[in-house]
């Protein structure tokens, strides 16, 4: 087999981690994470990070290696992930990358487009707009400038919204257009696997996962991180809602329901992103044995 990276992607709670571990054990290889939140060591339960037992079964890379206090970007990930892959390809012909962060997966596979550098004065103006009129003002502005990217972006992430608007204003082009530049030339083959489930089953898994997170101590974890809620890393589903609960903006019961709702919305955005990629081979993950058989055929 020529050097191959198998990318396992798809929405949250679809079963990517479990399937990737099965594949890694079968092919005696290692896993590189492409999750934009599991990289943070302080965020464990709320990011559905693989358990210690799972990471003992198969070596995982780029998980819990960055602090929430660091300014870690997709460019940092792209560089680190390729360094790790280069090293691992010296002892494995097949590597597995797993994650639901479309931007991270895209950066690794295709490289990053040349985007205009951030301008402090433009960024400050957008920050002021948000402070005066709320995050909805940023959402409306991006929808006007780039309706295509507006459908894909995490609309509750002010940093992503501001950067996308900034790129549009500085370049005079849509951010979605600048993202479709020339692809990186890799010296290994990439096979993309997208996992999916019937919507009702996926939503049931999401709701159940949130309850399990609460049982596992998500409330305590969020409380310990509350002093840092202003940090970019913590503008994340599962934490933001609990921070509001701590400020008595809603009850704990409503916060949990909102986490479930926002996670379902996030899963929908993930699917929208990945379905635009015609290179992805979609597999129904309701039967992992059948899925692994399909993957074996793709690798043959």
C-alpha positions as CSV (number, residue, x, y, z in Angstrom):
1,X,0.0,0.0,0.0
2,X,1.3,3.5,-0.8
3,X,1.4,5.8,2.2
4,X,-2.2,6.6,2.9
5,X,-4.0,8.8,5.4
6,X,-7.6,7.8,6.2
7,X,-9.7,10.8,7.2
8,X,-12.7,9.8,9.3
9,X,-15.0,12.8,9.6
10,X,-18.6,13.6,10.2
11,X,-20.9,15.3,12.8
12,X,-20.5,15.1,16.5
13,X,-21.7,12.0,18.3
14,X,-21.8,10.0,15.0
15,X,-19.3,7.5,16.4
16,X,-16.0,8.7,14.8
17,X,-13.8,7.9,17.8
18,X,-15.0,4.3,18.2
19,X,-14.7,3.5,14.6
20,X,-11.3,5.1,14.2
21,X,-10.0,3.0,17.2
22,X,-11.4,-0.2,15.7
23,X,-9.6,0.6,12.4
24,X,-6.3,1.6,14.1
25,X,-6.3,-1.7,16.1
26,X,-7.0,-3.6,12.9
27,X,-4.3,-2.0,10.9
28,X,-1.9,-1.6,13.8
29,X,-1.5,2.2,13.3
30,X,-2.0,5.5,15.1
31,X,-4.6,8.3,15.2
32,X,-4.1,12.0,14.6
33,X,-7.0,14.2,16.0
34,X,-8.3,17.0,13.9
35,X,-10.7,18.4,16.5
36,X,-10.4,22.1,17.3
37,X,-11.5,21.8,20.9
38,X,-10.0,18.4,22.0
39,X,-6.5,20.1,21.6
40,X,-7.1,22.0,24.9
41,X,-5.8,20.2,28.0
42,X,-8.2,22.0,30.3
43,X,-11.3,21.0,28.3
44,X,-11.9,17.3,28.7
45,X,-15.5,16.2,29.4
46,X,-17.2,19.0,27.4
47,X,-15.2,18.2,24.2
48,X,-16.0,14.4,24.3
49,X,-12.3,13.7,24.3
50,X,-11.3,10.0,24.0
51,X,-11.1,8.3,27.4
52,X,-7.7,7.4,28.9
53,X,-8.6,3.7,28.2
54,X,-9.3,4.5,24.5
55,X,-6.0,6.4,24.2
56,X,-4.2,3.5,25.9
57,X,-5.5,1.1,23.3
58,X,-4.3,3.2,20.4
59,X,-1.7,6.1,20.4
60,X,-3.5,9.4,19.8
61,X,-1.8,12.7,18.7
62,X,-2.7,16.4,19.0
63,X,-5.1,15.9,21.9
64,X,-4.8,17.9,25.1
65,X,-1.4,19.4,24.1
66,X,-2.4,23.1,24.1
67,X,-3.5,25.4,26.9
68,X,-6.7,27.5,26.6
69,X,-4.4,30.4,27.4
70,X,-2.4,29.9,24.1
71,X,-3.4,31.6,20.9
72,X,-3.7,28.4,18.8
73,X,-4.8,28.8,15.2
74,X,-5.8,26.6,12.3
75,X,-2.4,27.5,10.7
76,X,-0.7,26.1,13.9
77,X,-2.7,22.9,13.5
78,X,-1.9,22.5,9.8
79,X,1.9,22.8,10.6
80,X,1.8,20.5,13.6
81,X,-0.4,17.8,12.0
82,X,1.9,17.5,8.9
83,X,4.9,17.3,11.2
84,X,3.3,14.4,13.1
85,X,2.1,12.7,9.9
86,X,5.6,12.9,8.4
87,X,7.1,11.3,11.5
88,X,4.5,8.6,11.8
89,X,4.7,7.7,8.1
90,X,8.3,6.6,8.8
91,X,6.9,3.6,10.7
92,X,3.3,3.2,9.3
93,X,2.0,3.0,5.7
94,X,-1.5,3.9,7.0
95,X,-2.5,6.7,9.4
96,X,-5.9,7.6,10.6
97,X,-7.1,11.2,11.1
98,X,-10.4,11.7,13.0
99,X,-12.4,14.8,13.8
100,X,-15.4,16.9,13.1
101,X,-13.7,20.3,12.6
102,X,-14.2,20.9,8.9
103,X,-11.8,23.8,8.8
104,X,-9.0,21.7,10.4
105,X,-9.6,18.8,8.1
106,X,-9.6,21.1,5.1
107,X,-6.4,22.8,6.1
108,X,-4.6,19.5,6.5
109,X,-5.8,18.1,3.2
110,X,-5.7,21.1,1.0
111,X,-3.5,23.7,2.8
112,X,-4.5,27.2,3.7
113,X,-5.4,30.0,1.3
114,X,-3.4,33.2,1.3
115,X,-5.7,35.5,3.3
116,X,-5.1,39.2,4.2
117,X,-3.4,39.8,7.5
118,X,-5.6,41.0,10.3
119,X,-5.8,44.8,10.6
120,X,-6.2,46.0,14.3
121,X,-8.3,49.0,13.3
122,X,-10.8,46.9,11.3
123,X,-11.0,44.3,14.1
124,X,-11.5,46.9,16.7
125,X,-14.4,48.4,14.8
126,X,-16.1,45.0,14.5
127,X,-15.5,44.3,18.2
128,X,-17.1,47.7,19.0
129,X,-20.1,46.9,16.8
130,X,-20.6,43.6,18.7
131,X,-20.4,45.4,22.1
132,X,-22.9,48.0,21.1
133,X,-25.4,45.9,19.0
134,X,-24.7,42.3,20.0
135,X,-23.5,39.3,18.1
136,X,-26.5,39.5,15.8
137,X,-25.0,42.5,14.2
138,X,-22.0,40.5,13.1
139,X,-24.2,37.7,11.9
140,X,-26.2,40.1,9.8
141,X,-23.1,41.7,8.3
142,X,-21.5,38.4,7.3
143,X,-24.8,37.2,5.8
144,X,-24.8,40.3,3.6
145,X,-21.1,40.0,2.6
146,X,-20.9,36.2,2.1
147,X,-24.2,34.3,2.4
148,X,-22.5,31.1,1.3
149,X,-20.0,31.1,4.2
150,X,-22.6,32.3,6.6
151,X,-24.4,29.0,6.2
152,X,-21.3,27.1,7.2
153,X,-19.8,29.1,10.0
154,X,-20.5,28.7,13.7
155,X,-22.8,31.7,14.1
156,X,-22.3,31.9,17.8
157,X,-18.5,32.2,17.6
158,X,-17.7,35.9,17.5
159,X,-14.0,35.4,16.6
160,X,-14.9,33.3,13.5
161,X,-17.5,35.9,12.5
162,X,-15.1,38.8,12.9
163,X,-12.3,37.1,11.0
164,X,-14.6,36.2,8.1
165,X,-16.0,39.7,7.9
166,X,-12.5,41.2,8.1
167,X,-11.3,39.1,5.2
168,X,-14.3,40.1,3.1
169,X,-13.7,43.8,3.9
170,X,-9.9,43.7,3.3
171,X,-9.9,41.6,0.2
172,X,-13.1,42.9,-1.4
173,X,-14.0,39.2,-2.1
174,X,-16.1,36.6,-0.4
175,X,-14.3,34.5,2.3
176,X,-15.9,31.4,0.7
177,X,-14.2,32.3,-2.6
178,X,-10.8,32.7,-1.0
179,X,-11.1,29.3,0.6
180,X,-11.4,27.6,-2.7
181,X,-7.8,28.1,-3.9
182,X,-5.1,25.7,-5.2
183,X,-4.8,22.5,-3.3
184,X,-1.8,21.4,-1.4
185,X,0.2,18.6,-3.1
186,X,0.8,15.8,-0.5
187,X,3.2,13.0,-1.0
188,X,0.7,10.5,0.4
189,X,-2.8,9.4,-0.6
190,X,-5.8,10.7,1.3
191,X,-9.0,8.7,1.5
192,X,-11.9,10.5,3.1
193,X,-14.7,8.7,5.0
194,X,-17.8,10.5,6.2
195,X,-19.9,8.9,8.9
196,X,-23.6,9.5,9.0
197,X,-26.7,8.3,10.7
198,X,-30.5,8.8,10.3
199,X,-31.2,12.2,11.8
200,X,-33.4,10.8,14.6
201,X,-30.7,8.4,15.7
202,X,-28.0,11.1,15.5
203,X,-30.1,13.5,17.6
204,X,-30.9,10.8,20.1
205,X,-27.2,10.1,20.5
206,X,-26.4,13.8,20.9
207,X,-29.1,14.2,23.6
208,X,-27.8,11.1,25.4
209,X,-24.2,12.2,25.2
210,X,-25.0,15.5,26.8
211,X,-26.7,13.8,29.7
212,X,-23.7,11.5,30.1
213,X,-21.3,14.5,30.1
214,X,-23.3,16.0,32.9
215,X,-23.2,12.7,34.9
216,X,-19.4,12.6,34.3
217,X,-18.8,16.0,35.8
218,X,-19.3,18.6,33.1
219,X,-20.8,21.1,35.6
220,X,-17.8,20.9,37.8
221,X,-15.4,21.2,34.9
222,X,-17.2,24.3,33.5
223,X,-17.2,25.9,37.0
224,X,-13.5,25.5,37.2
225,X,-13.1,27.2,33.8
226,X,-15.6,30.0,34.5
227,X,-12.8,32.6,35.4
228,X,-11.5,32.1,31.8
229,X,-14.9,32.3,30.0
230,X,-13.7,35.3,28.0
231,X,-11.1,33.2,26.2
232,X,-11.7,32.1,22.6
233,X,-11.4,28.4,23.4
234,X,-14.3,28.6,25.8
235,X,-16.7,30.2,23.4
236,X,-17.9,26.6,22.9
237,X,-21.2,24.7,23.1
238,X,-21.4,22.9,26.4
239,X,-19.5,25.6,28.3
240,X,-21.2,28.9,27.2
241,X,-24.6,27.7,28.3
242,X,-23.4,26.6,31.7
243,X,-21.6,29.9,32.2
244,X,-24.9,31.6,31.6
245,X,-26.5,29.3,34.2
246,X,-23.8,30.3,36.7
247,X,-24.9,33.9,36.2
248,X,-28.5,32.9,36.8
249,X,-29.5,33.8,33.3
250,X,-31.2,30.3,33.1
251,X,-31.9,27.3,35.1
252,X,-29.6,24.2,35.0
253,X,-32.4,22.2,33.4
254,X,-32.8,24.8,30.6
255,X,-29.0,25.0,30.2
256,X,-28.8,21.3,29.6
257,X,-31.6,21.4,27.1
258,X,-29.9,24.3,25.3
259,X,-26.6,22.4,25.1
260,X,-28.5,19.6,23.4
261,X,-30.2,22.0,21.0
262,X,-27.0,23.9,20.2
263,X,-25.1,20.6,19.7
264,X,-27.8,19.4,17.3
265,X,-27.5,22.7,15.4
266,X,-23.7,22.3,15.3
267,X,-24.0,18.7,13.9
268,X,-26.3,20.1,11.1
269,X,-23.6,22.7,10.2
270,X,-20.9,20.0,10.2
271,X,-22.9,18.0,7.8
272,X,-23.5,21.0,5.6
273,X,-19.7,21.6,5.5
274,X,-18.7,18.0,4.8
275,X,-21.4,17.4,2.2
276,X,-19.9,20.1,0.0
277,X,-16.7,17.8,-0.4
278,X,-17.2,15.5,-3.3
279,X,-14.2,13.4,-2.3
280,X,-15.9,12.1,0.9
281,X,-17.1,8.5,0.8
282,X,-20.2,8.4,3.0
283,X,-20.9,5.4,5.2
284,X,-23.9,4.7,7.5
285,X,-22.4,4.1,10.9
286,X,-25.4,2.2,12.3
287,X,-23.5,-1.0,11.5
288,X,-19.7,-0.6,12.2
289,X,-18.8,-4.1,10.8
290,X,-20.4,-3.2,7.4
291,X,-18.7,0.2,7.5
292,X,-15.3,-1.3,8.2
293,X,-15.8,-3.7,5.3
294,X,-16.6,-0.8,3.0
295,X,-13.4,1.0,4.2
296,X,-11.3,-2.2,3.6
297,X,-12.5,-2.2,0.0
298,X,-11.5,1.5,-0.4
299,X,-8.1,0.8,1.0
300,X,-7.5,-2.2,-1.2
